[in-house]
Amino acid sequence: MSARNHAGRKALLACGLLMTLLLPPQALADPYPARAVTVTVGYGAGDNMDLLVRMLAERAAKKLGQPIVVANKPGAAGAVELTTLAHEKPDGYQIGAVLDTALARLPVQHKLAYKLQDFEPVLQFSSGSAGIVVQASAPWKTLPDLIRYAKAHPGAVTYATTGPGSTMDVAFQFMKDKAGVDWIHVPYSTARQGLTAVLGGHVTAAVGTTQWVNEVRTGKLRLLAVLGEHRMKAFPEAPTIRELGYDFAADNASVLVAPRGTPRDILARLNDAFRQAMEDPEYLRLATSIQAEKVYRSGDELKPYLAQVQSDFAKTIADLRIPTDFTSAKSD
């Protein structure tokens, strides 16, 4: 090889190296996703959220071209999952499915190892109302019946939720304050555990998302009321607690989030894959069967929505004078 050719080759190699160094980091990385993505679910296996996410993940994986692994991390109404997720690497390989309560409401009441701003919303994929159920054989035909019984028997009525500070728990605290009753909260890690406790006679009532639909339809449980803004189409006979004189309403948004700092192009890939999965006929049939309404919000739409949920909830807590970890600290 001549000296001139050798020098020319070295110059080309040097130019190529220089151009490589000038490329942005994302251009050097493997295209996302290059491996499996994990979605954690903040509730138990077999709970409604788990069923929805597993079906969505299977279909979204086909759009992404990589497997999506679903892992359950139940506990503290979703706070256990988010505590871990907040500290994961923001590279799109660890995302979480959770209710807006865990993201926006729990940090208002409790000192947690995360805050709402620690997450990047991907999308909302469903919305649902919570309901209050008792054994079908119980003597209470309506929620006013249960409240009258609680007034006459202080401390005798117990209610199950998935954790302190959840929307369901605060709804019962709201009614406790307004009606002047004394009932006892019994938290469980999963909604299914709470329903099992009601069916077994271990607690009086359970309040939660529509995990109870099948038991109500088969006559094992009785739906007394719902917590949402409107009555449920599937159970129009069950009033809202607002209709019964308790000015409280909250629907539950099911959302996907990623750790703060996850690149926008990765969030967009995830959003597109899961949004397309939401149109799958089998997924829509599942959602209908468990009374989970198909509601889509993009990540950009979710940010102000979640901020408003948090603001409204903080006002409710303040109006009710419900003690929080923060007010307790101030009084110490």
N, C-alpha and C positions, 0 to 999 in steps of 0.2 A: 504494500500500500504506500502511495506517495505521501510525502510530508504534507502536501497541500490537502489531500483527501482526509488524512488523519486529523488535521487541524479543523477541517470542515465538520467532520463527524463529532469532534469534541464540542464544537460550537453549537451544533444541533442538540446534543445531549444537555448542554448547559441551559439552552433556551427552554427545553422541555422541563427540566427540573425547576427552573424559575417560574414557569407558568403553573406548574403543580403547586408550588409554594404559595402562589398568589390566589389560588382557588379558595372559596369559602369552605369552612370545615364540613358543612353538610354535603358539599359536592364530592368530598373525599370518602365520606362514609358509605356504608352499604345502603341501598335504597330501603326505606321503611315500608313494611316490616321485613326484616331479614330472618326472623325466627318467631317462635310462638309468642303470643300476647296473653297475659294473665288478667282475668277480670275477677276481682274479689267481690263477694256479695255479703253485705253486712247483716244478713239474717240466715236462719237455719235452712238446711237442705229440705226441700219439699214445701217451704213457704212460698207464697205467691211470687214474690220478687225473684226467688231462685228459679222457679219454673219459667218465668218470662225471660230472664237473662240467659238461661241455658239454651232456649230455643233461638233467641236473637243471636247469641254467640255462634251457634252452629251455622247460621245463614250468613252472618257478617264475615266469618272466616273465609267463605268462598269468594267474597268480594276482595278481601285483603290478600288472599293467596297464601295464608299461613294459619296454623291452628290457633284457636282461642280457648284457653284453659280456664274453667270456672272453678273458683275455690271459695268455700264458705268461711266467713269469719264473724259469726254472730256474737252479740253481746252488747249491753248498754244502749239498746235502741239504735245501733249502727256506729256508735262511738269507737268500739274496739277496732273495727275495720279502718275507720278514717284515721285513727291514731297511727296505725302502721303505714297507711298509704301516704300520709303527709310527708313522710321521711324517705319515700322511695325515690329512685333516680328518675328525673323527668324526661324520659326517653321514649315514652309511649308503650313500653312493654309491661307496665303495671298500671291498670286503671281500676276504678271501683264503681259498683252499682249500689245506690243507697237512696233512701227517702230524703226529701228536703229537710225534714225535721232534724236529722243527724247533722246536716251541714249548717243550717241556719238557725235552728231553734235551741238545740242543746247547748251551744256555746254561750247563749244568753244566760242560762241558769247555772252552768257548771264550769269550773276551771278545768279545761281539757288541754291536752298536748297538741291541739290544733285549733285553727280558727277558719272561718269561711274563706278568707283570702289566701289560704294555703293550697287552694285547688283551682284548676282550670276546668270549667264546665265543658263537656263534650256535647251532650244533648239531653233533652227530656224525652222519654219514650212512652210514658203512660201516666195516668192520673186516676186516683181512686178515693172513695170515701171510706171512712171508718164507721163501724157500727157497734152497738152495745147489745150483747147477747147473753141470755140465761138459759138454763135447762128448759126444755119444752114442758116438762112436768112441774115447773116452779109455779107458785101461786101468783106471781106478778105478770099480769097481762100487758101492762104498759109501763113506761118509765116513771110516770107519776105514782103508780102503785109501788114501785121499788123505792122511790124517794120517801113515800109515806111510811113504809116499813122501816127504812133506815132511821127516820126521825123517832119512831117509836122504840127502836132497838139500837141505841148508840153502840157503834163498834162491831155490830153483828154482820154488816154487809162488807164483803171484800171484793176487790176487782183486780183483774189481771191485765197487765200491759207488757210491752217488750222493754220497758225501762223507765226510771224516773226522768221527768222532764220531757218525755215524748208528748206529742200532741194529745194522745189519748189520756195520759196521766193529767195533763193540765186541764183538759175538758172536765175531768172528774173533780179536780180541785176547784174549778170555776163553779160547778154545780154545788159542791160542798159549801163554798162561801155564800152563794146566793140563796140556797135552800136551808142552810143552817143544819146540815146533817154531819154525822161523824162516821165515815167509812174508811176502810183500810186498804192501802195499795199493796199488791203482791206482784212484784216484777218477775218476769221470766225471760230467759235468753231468746226464746223464739215464740212466735205467735201460736204455733201448733201446741207447744207446751201449755200455754194459757188456756187454750180450748180444751185440751185433755183434762186440765184441772177442773174446768167448769163441768164437763161431762161426768167426771168422777166425783163431783160434789165437794171438791176441796176448796173452791172459791165460788162466790155467789155469781159473779158476772165476769165477762171478758170484753174488753174494748180494743178493737184493732181493725186493720184493713180486712178485705173480704176473704180472708182465709176460711171464714165460717159459712160460706155460701152453700156448700154441699150439705152440711149438717142442718142448716135452716130449711133447705128444700126437702130433705128426707125426714123432717119432723123431730130431729134430736135436739135442736136448739131453737129458741124463739128470739127474733130480732125485735128489740124494743124501740130503738131510735138510731138515727145516723148523725154523724158530726159534720157532714158537708153542707155546702150552701143550698143544695137542693135534694129532694127525695130521690132515691135510686129508682131507675126505670124498672128494674127487675123486682123491686119490693116497694111498690108505691104506697102500700098501707103503713109503712114505717115512717113516722114524722121525723123531721130534723129537730135537734134539741132547741134550735132557735124558735121554731114554731111552738115549742112547749114553754117558752118564756125565758130561755137561757141564751142571752145574746152572744153566742160563741159559734163560730163555724170555721172549719179548716179541712180542705182537701189535701191529699198527699200526692206530691209529684215524685215520680220515680225517675232518677237521673243517673247519667254516667259522668264521672269526673276523673281528671288526671292530676298528678302532682303539679304544683305551681312551677312555671318555667318550662313546661312542655311546649316545644315549638308549634307554631300555628299551623304549619303544613301537616304535621302529624295529627293535630287535633282535627284538621279538615278531612284527612284520610279516614279517621275513626268515625267522624260524623257521617260522612258519605256512606260508609259500609253499614253502619247500624241503622241509618235512616232508610236505606234500601231494604234492609232486613225487616223493618217494621211493616212493609207492604206485603210480606209473605202471607198467603191465605191461611196456612196452618197456624202461624203466629196469631193472626187476627181471630181465628176460631178459639184459640186458647185464651186470649185476652177477654173475649166476649164471655166465655164460660166461667171465668172467675171475676167478672164485673170490673175488669181493668180497662178504663177508657183509653183509646189510642189518642195521645196528645203529643205533638212534636213541638219542641222549642230548640233552636240552635244554641250553641254555646254563648254566642253574643247576646241572644235574647234572654238566656238564663241568668246572666250576671245581674242585671237590674232587677229581675224577678226575685232572685234569692235575697238580694239586698233589701227589697221591700218586705219579703216574708220575715226577715230578721227584725226589721224595724217595727213591723206590726206586732210581732210576738213580744218584743221588748216592752212595748206599750201595754200589752195585755198583762204581762207579768207585773209591771209597775202598778197598773190599775187594781189588780187583785191583791197587791201587797204580798205576793208569794215570795218567800225567802229564797235567795240564791247564794251561791258560794261567795259572790262579790259583796252582797249586802251583809252577810254574816261576818266577812272579814272586816268591813268598815265598823261594825258594832263591837268588835273585839278590843 
